[in-house]
Structures are given as C-alpha cells and as structure tokens.
Amino acid sequence: MSRTEIFLQVREKGLLRCPHPMRATHKDRSKYCRFHRDYDHDTEDCHDLRNQIEELIQKGHLGPYLEEPREETPHPRGPVERQINVISGGPAANGSISTTRKAYSRSTVEKCPQPELEPEITFRAGEVERSHHDDALVISIRIVNARVKRVMVDTESSTDVLYLDTFRRLGLTKEDLTPMASALTRFTRDSISPLGTTILPITIGEEPRAKTMITTFMVVDLPSAYNVILGRPMLNKLKAVVSTYHRVVKFPTPAGIEESRKVAQHRLNIDPEARPVRQKPRKFAPDRQKAISEEVGRLKRAGFITDVQYPRWLSNEVLIKKSNGSWRICLDYTDLNQACPKDCYLLPKIDQLDDATIGHELLAFMDAFSGYNQIQMVTQDRESTAFITNRGAYCYKVMPFVLKNAGATYQSMVEKLFKHQLGKNMEGYVDDMIMKSKAASTHLTDLAETF
C-alpha cells in the first residue's frame, strides 16, 4: 500500500501530527500534497508524511495496512558436498556411548505426557523494533546470586554451556565440577573436551513472573564473546518460545507470560535528509599520535571497535590533557550529533536525588566503570560512528559516551535493570549510583541485592 493510500486511511483517526509548514518560496503548482494541503511536492514524496508513517509502523499502529515482502525461495543445485554442524553432545544427548544414546532416543519416543493447558504465547507486529536484522538473541539472567549479561540463546545447541571465565567470576572452583567423558562437537566438526559439568540455579525474568530452574552446565575453556549459551535443555524446561525475529524469549509462569529480551541498545536515528560529513584528518604531534595509537589498540583488544571501510560519516579525535599529564582521547561527533534528534527521555533531577537520601544511616557511592561501553550499538548505526586515525578508520560496536543521546539510553537501561531498587535502597543518575540503607546493619544486604 502506498503512502498516499495509508494517509487516506488513517488521517481521520488522529494518529498523524500536523505537518511542519512548507517554506519554499517558489512552489511547483503542478504538484499538490494532501498532507500539507499545499503545492510544491506530491503526497507520495512528502518527507514529513514518510517520517510519521515510519514512526507509526515502529509503534505497531499500521499493522493492518502493511504487507510482508514476498521473497523468492531459491532451489538448491547439485548434491550435498559438506555438512555444517552445531553444538552437539553433552547431557542432552545422554552421553557419548552408542547404547545410551539409543536408550535415550527410545525414551523420548515412548514418553507421551498428557498436554497441559498453558497460556497462549503470541508475537505482535508492534513488538519488532527493526524487521530486517541478523542480530543474535542475547539476554541477561541470574545465576545463583549474580546477574550475568551476554547470555546467548541458541536453539541449535544440545547443551547449556558455561564458559570458564564466567565460572570463575561466579566464585566457583574445581571442587564444583563433576568430571564427564563426553565431548562437544563444534561447528567445524572438531570436538572439544569439557572441563566437567556443574549444577546451578538460574532465574529468568522479573518478579512476579520470574522462573527459577536447576540447570546442568557444561564448563568449557574457550574464548567467547558470550558468558553463557542457553541451549535446548534449558529452553525446553522453561517451555520457552523463542523468536529471533522479535529478539525475545517468552515462557509461561503461574503469574502469566514473561518475556526476556535485550535490555538496551543505542540507536542514532539520523535524519534521512541530513548530509553525511567526512571531517578532514587532523595532524597531531608525535606524543599525541602515540597516545591515539595506544588508545586504539586498547579499544581493539577490548572488542569495542572494529575496522570500517568507505564510511559515510567520519569524525576526528580530540585530545584533552589530564591533570596527571596523560591524554584523554575523545571524538568530535559535532556533525553527527547535529543530524540526530534529541531523545526526550528525562534524566532525574539532582536536587530530588539528594533529598531522597535524607534519613539514611549509610550510603555507598558507585561509579560504573566503562558503563557506556556495555551497551551495544544497533548494527546498522555502527558505521556512522567511524573515526579516522593514522592506522585507518574504525567504528564503535558499543556506545561511546560522546554521542548526543548516550546519557538518555544509559539512564533508560539503569531504570530497567534496577526498577525494583530505585527509590527503595538505590538512586541513580546515569552511571553514578548511590546505595542507601536506613540502618547500617542492613547495608550489606542492600549491596548483595545489587551485586
């Protein structure tokens, strides 16, 4: 359906705002816009109407008027020459011995439990932030008493995987491992031997619809961008329905349907009419160039930036002298920020936060370390954060703090993560947080709730 047809369908429903007045001095009388009720361009070419329709689509108001694009289904040619494997083996496969696997297969066929009445799980068109993406489904969960982020949901994995680094950060030791003989087969058909298994309680969701399950993890010593992989065993226990399209996991609880999705991502929302700016590279003295090279190396090792080619937006570094004589490396996103609308998400008022701490016996002040860099950039906006160095151009995979609406995105994430504590035993202003306790004797309990 064309924009003009959508406009004619919804103009009487109060969904569209009044358009901005047209400022053209010499108007083309051969073209008329029904939205502006003025001459100069056709309704179909109206930028203001296009932006408002796209906004309504994101909010799910125009579902009945949209048609899913039909994609041609390609047909495979020639015989199958190779096989691409997924993670297999482990507890879900019931071991590595042939007889035990056959017994496991027979048991799954023979078990036919009576179906239980469960709430209906549905996905609405309005739940999709971006219909075309290839993002992995990454959520956060609670393991024992720790909040674990970067948990990938993988419906093709036959086991739940806990990486050794995360295992150690949970405070676990070799005594918490149970040896096992089976192996994991990776994507390249090679096998790895797990360090063992460990049984831990995990909690997904938020009260009152949180769900806690006892899970057997296979512990592996491998480098990974994730802390945990949730495979079919855990998802089946949860009776979870996974939609990578909607980037959400939904599962039934006694209190209703709960869902777990990405907590926060940063989106630039660049004005489509803004002209991209490539800033000219600046020249720096040798000591400053050395500082830039060291910072770029640190960011690459941390996985915060990546190489980029042919960016449409390009910014320069800005160096600020610290009191200790070293350099702080910032980026000149002036042009990029001017092309982005301001996020209207309100930040808390400092004086009200100060008043909220009155009467508390003990306070603990916390400053999130590299907190902004824990929020991922939306994939299609990463290239716009590109900056130039003497070693090439790079862009951010995570949110740099100098972006226009970075503070609003971070504050939104804080209020989602700590919604049950803010106002009770915590106050937060962006990445500065205060733990407050009415009595000093309960302060450790309040801190444990956070960490």
C-alpha positions in Angstrom: 0.0 0.0 0.0 1.4 3.4 -1.0 2.0 6.3 1.5 -0.9 8.2 -0.1 -3.3 5.3 0.4 -2.2 4.9 4.0 -2.7 8.6 4.6 -6.2 8.5 3.3 -7.0 5.5 5.5 -5.6 7.0 8.8 -6.0 10.7 8.5 -9.3 10.8 10.4 -8.0 8.5 13.3 -5.9 11.1 15.0 -2.6 9.2 14.5 -0.9 11.9 12.5 0.5 15.1 13.8 0.2 18.4 12.0 2.9 18.7 9.4 5.7 21.4 9.5 4.8 24.3 7.3 6.3 24.4 3.9 9.0 27.1 3.5 9.5 27.0 -0.3 9.3 30.5 -1.8 8.8 29.3 -5.4 6.3 26.5 -5.4 5.6 24.0 -8.1 1.9 24.4 -8.8 1.8 21.1 -10.7 2.3 19.1 -7.5 0.0 19.0 -4.6 0.5 17.4 -1.1 -2.7 16.4 0.6 -0.9 16.1 3.9 0.3 19.7 3.9 -2.7 20.9 1.8 -0.2 23.0 -0.2 1.6 22.9 -3.5 5.3 22.1 -4.3 5.5 18.3 -4.0 3.3 15.2 -4.3 1.8 13.4 -1.3 3.8 10.3 -2.1 7.1 12.3 -2.0 6.3 14.1 1.3 9.2 13.6 3.7 7.2 14.7 6.7 4.5 12.1 6.0 7.1 9.4 5.4 8.7 10.0 8.8 5.4 9.9 10.6 4.3 6.7 8.9 7.6 5.1 9.7 7.2 6.1 13.4 3.6 4.7 13.4 4.9 1.4 11.9 7.5 1.1 14.7 4.8 1.6 17.3 2.6 -1.1 15.6 -0.3 1.2 14.7 -0.3 0.3 11.0 -0.2 -3.5 11.0 -3.4 -4.0 9.0 -2.1 -1.7 6.2 1.3 -3.4 5.8 2.2 -6.4 3.6 5.1 -8.6 4.2 7.5 -8.6 1.3 7.4 -11.9 -0.7 10.8 -13.4 -1.1 11.6 -15.9 -3.8 12.6 -19.3 -2.5 15.9 -20.4 -4.1 16.2 -24.1 -5.1 19.4 -26.0 -4.2 21.5 -27.2 -7.1 23.8 -30.2 -7.2 24.4 -32.8 -4.5 25.2 -32.1 -0.8 29.0 -31.7 -0.6 29.6 -30.8 3.1 27.8 -30.7 6.4 27.8 -27.7 8.9 27.4 -28.9 12.4 26.0 -27.3 15.6 27.0 -27.8 19.2 26.1 -31.4 20.0 26.8 -33.9 22.7 26.6 -33.4 26.4 23.7 -34.1 28.8 21.0 -33.5 26.2 22.4 -36.3 24.1 22.7 -38.5 27.2 26.3 -39.3 26.8 28.7 -40.5 24.1 28.1 -44.3 24.3 26.0 -45.7 21.4 23.8 -47.8 23.7 22.9 -44.9 26.0 22.0 -42.8 23.0 19.7 -45.4 21.6 18.0 -45.8 25.0 17.6 -42.0 25.2 16.0 -42.0 21.8 13.6 -44.7 22.7 12.7 -43.0 25.9 11.8 -39.7 24.1 9.5 -41.6 21.7 7.8 -43.6 24.5 7.2 -40.6 26.8 3.9 -39.0 25.7 2.7 -36.9 28.6 -0.8 -35.5 28.7 -0.8 -32.0 27.3 -1.2 -29.3 30.0 -3.3 -26.2 29.4 -0.8 -23.3 29.1 -1.4 -19.6 28.4 -1.2 -18.7 24.7 2.1 -17.2 23.6 1.8 -14.8 20.7 4.0 -12.2 19.0 2.6 -9.0 17.7 3.9 -6.9 14.7 4.4 -3.9 17.0 7.0 -5.8 19.1 9.5 -5.6 16.3 11.9 -2.7 16.6 13.6 -3.5 13.3 12.2 -6.1 10.9 15.4 -6.7 8.9 18.3 -7.7 11.1 20.7 -10.6 11.8 21.4 -10.0 15.4 21.9 -12.8 17.8 19.4 -13.2 20.6 21.3 -12.1 23.7 19.7 -11.7 27.1 20.7 -11.4 30.8 19.8 -13.9 33.5 20.6 -14.5 37.2 22.8 -17.4 38.1 22.9 -18.2 41.8 23.1 -14.6 43.2 24.9 -13.0 40.2 23.4 -11.1 37.3 25.0 -12.4 34.2 24.8 -10.5 30.9 25.8 -11.5 27.4 23.8 -14.8 27.5 23.2 -16.1 24.0 20.0 -18.1 23.3 20.9 -20.9 20.8 18.1 -23.3 19.9 20.6 -25.4 17.9 22.8 -26.2 20.9 22.1 -29.6 22.5 23.6 -28.5 25.9 23.8 -25.4 28.1 27.4 -24.0 28.1 29.1 -22.0 30.8 32.5 -20.5 29.9 35.4 -20.9 32.3 35.9 -17.2 32.8 32.3 -16.8 33.9 32.6 -20.0 36.0 35.4 -18.4 38.0 33.7 -15.0 38.3 30.8 -16.8 39.9 33.2 -17.8 42.7 33.2 -21.5 41.7 36.3 -23.7 41.9 37.3 -27.2 40.6 35.5 -28.8 43.6 32.2 -27.6 42.0 33.0 -29.5 38.8 31.8 -33.1 38.1 34.1 -34.9 35.5 32.5 -36.2 32.4 33.6 -38.3 29.4 31.5 -37.0 26.6 32.7 -34.3 24.1 31.2 -31.4 22.3 31.2 -31.2 18.5 31.6 -27.7 17.3 30.6 -26.0 14.0 33.8 -27.2 12.2 33.2 -30.8 13.2 36.1 -30.9 15.6 35.5 -32.0 19.1 36.4 -30.4 22.4 36.5 -31.9 25.9 34.6 -30.0 28.5 36.3 -29.4 31.9 33.2 -31.0 33.5 29.6 -30.2 34.5 28.2 -28.1 37.3 24.6 -27.8 38.5 23.4 -24.3 39.2 20.1 -22.5 39.7 19.3 -19.8 37.2 16.5 -17.3 37.2 15.0 -15.7 34.1 12.5 -12.8 34.1 11.5 -10.4 36.7 9.1 -10.8 39.7 6.3 -11.7 39.9 6.8 -13.7 36.7 10.4 -14.8 37.3 11.1 -18.5 36.8 14.0 -20.4 38.6 15.2 -23.7 37.3 18.1 -26.1 38.2 20.4 -26.4 35.2 23.3 -28.6 34.3 26.0 -26.6 32.6 29.0 -27.9 30.7 32.0 -25.8 31.5 34.4 -25.2 28.6 37.7 -23.3 28.4 37.3 -21.3 25.1 37.4 -17.7 24.1 33.9 -16.3 23.5 32.0 -13.0 23.2 29.4 -14.5 25.5 29.3 -15.6 29.1 26.7 -18.4 28.7 24.9 -20.3 26.0 21.4 -21.4 26.7 20.6 -24.4 24.6 17.6 -26.7 24.1 17.7 -28.4 27.6 17.1 -25.1 29.5 14.7 -23.7 26.9 12.6 -26.9 27.0 12.5 -26.9 30.8 11.2 -23.3 30.6 8.7 -24.3 27.9 10.1 -21.3 26.1 9.1 -20.0 22.7 12.0 -18.2 21.0 11.7 -15.6 18.3 15.0 -14.4 16.9 12.9 -12.1 14.6 11.4 -10.3 17.6 14.6 -10.8 19.6 12.7 -12.1 22.6 12.2 -15.3 24.7 8.7 -15.9 26.1 7.7 -18.5 28.6 4.7 -19.3 30.8 4.7 -18.8 34.6 1.9 -19.1 37.2 1.5 -15.3 37.1 1.3 -15.1 33.3 3.6 -14.9 30.3 7.0 -13.5 30.9 9.5 -12.3 28.3 13.2 -11.7 28.3 14.9 -9.6 25.6 17.8 -7.3 25.1 17.9 -4.7 27.9 19.3 -1.8 25.8 20.8 -0.8 22.5 21.7 2.6 21.3 20.2 3.9 18.1 21.3 7.1 16.4 18.1 7.8 14.4 19.9 10.0 11.9 17.7 12.5 10.0 17.4 10.9 6.5 17.7 14.3 5.0 21.0 15.2 6.7 24.0 15.3 4.5 26.8 12.9 5.8 30.0 14.7 6.8 33.5 13.4 6.4 35.8 15.5 8.5 39.3 16.2 7.2 42.0 14.3 9.1 43.8 16.4 11.6 47.6 16.4 12.2 48.9 15.6 15.6 52.3 15.9 17.3 54.2 12.6 17.8 53.4 12.3 21.5 49.7 12.8 20.8 49.8 10.4 17.9 51.4 7.8 20.2 48.6 8.3 22.7 46.0 7.8 20.0 47.6 4.6 18.8 47.7 3.2 22.3 44.0 4.0 22.9 43.0 2.4 19.6 45.0 -0.7 20.5 43.2 -0.8 23.9 39.8 -0.4 22.3 40.5 -3.2 19.7 41.7 -5.6 22.4 38.6 -4.9 24.4 36.4 -5.6 21.3 34.8 -2.1 21.5 35.8 -1.0 17.9 36.3 -2.7 14.6 37.8 -1.7 11.2 35.5 0.0 8.7 35.7 0.8 5.0 34.0 3.6 3.0 32.1 5.2 5.9 29.6 7.9 5.0 30.3 9.7 8.3 33.8 10.3 9.6 35.0 12.1 12.7 38.3 13.2 14.2 39.9 12.6 17.6 40.1 15.3 20.2 42.8 15.1 22.8 42.4 16.7 26.3 45.3 17.0 28.7 44.7 15.3 32.1 46.0 16.6 35.4 48.5 13.7 35.6 50.0 14.7 32.2 48.4 11.9 30.2 45.9 12.4 27.4 42.1 11.8 27.3 41.0 10.7 23.8 37.6 12.0 22.8 35.8 12.1 19.4 34.5 15.1 17.6 30.9 14.0 16.9 29.6 17.5 16.4 28.4 16.9 12.8 26.9 13.5 13.6 25.1 14.8 16.7 23.6 17.7 14.8 22.0 15.2 12.4 20.3 13.3 15.3 17.1 14.4 17.1 17.3 14.8 20.8 15.9 12.0 22.9 13.1 13.3 25.2 13.8 10.7 27.9 14.0 12.7 31.1 17.0 12.4 33.4 16.4 12.6 37.1 16.7 15.9 38.9 19.9 16.1 41.1 18.2 18.0 43.9 15.4 15.4 44.2 18.0 12.6 44.3 19.8 14.4 47.1 16.6 14.8 49.1 15.9 11.1 48.6 19.0 10.2 50.7 18.0 12.2 53.8 17.4 10.0 56.8 19.6 7.1 55.7 22.3 6.0 58.0 24.8 4.6 55.5 25.5 5.5 51.8 27.7 3.8 49.3 28.7 5.7 46.1 29.3 3.8 42.9 30.6 4.8 39.5 30.1 2.3 36.7 33.5 1.5 35.0 33.2 1.7 31.2 29.4 1.5 31.7 28.6 3.2 28.4 30.6 0.6 26.6 28.4 -2.2 27.9 25.6 -1.1 25.6 25.7 -2.3 22.1 25.3 0.0 19.1 22.5 -1.0 16.7 24.2 -2.8 13.9 23.2 -0.5 11.0 24.3 2.6 13.0 27.8 1.4 13.9 29.4 2.6 10.6 28.2 6.2 11.4 30.4 6.3 14.5 33.5 5.9 12.3 36.6 7.9 13.2 40.0 8.3 11.4 43.5 7.6 12.7 46.9 7.2 11.1 46.3 3.4 11.2 43.0 3.6 9.3 39.3 4.1 10.1 37.4 2.4 12.9 33.8 2.4 14.2 32.3 1.6 17.5 30.5 -1.7 18.2 29.5 -0.3 21.6 28.0 3.1 22.6 30.7 5.8 23.0 29.8 8.3 25.7 30.1 11.4 23.5 27.0 10.6 21.4 24.1 13.0 21.7 21.6 10.7 23.4 24.0 8.3 25.1 23.0 9.6 28.6 19.3 9.0 27.9 20.0 5.5 26.7 22.1 4.7 29.7 19.6 6.1 32.1 16.8 4.0 30.5 18.9 0.9 30.9 19.6 1.7 34.6 15.9 2.2 35.3 15.1 -1.2 33.6 17.8 -3.1 35.4 17.2 -1.7 38.9 13.5 -0.9 38.7 12.8 -2.9 41.9 15.5 -1.0 43.9 15.3 2.6 42.6 13.6 4.8 45.2 13.9 2.0 47.8 17.6 1.4 48.5 19.2 2.9 45.4 19.3 6.2 43.5 20.9 6.5 40.1 21.9 9.3 37.8 23.2 7.8 34.5 26.4 5.9 35.6 26.6 7.4 39.1 24.6 5.4 41.7 24.1 5.5 45.4 23.2 2.6 47.6 21.3 3.9 50.7 20.4 2.0 53.9 18.1 3.1 56.6 20.2 1.2 59.1 23.9 0.3 58.8 23.2 -3.3 59.8 21.2 -3.8 56.5 23.8 -2.2 54.2 25.5 -5.5 53.2 22.1 -7.0 52.4 21.3 -4.0 50.2 24.6 -4.3 48.4 24.1 -8.0 47.9 20.8 -7.3 46.2 22.6 -5.2 43.6 25.7 -7.4 43.0 
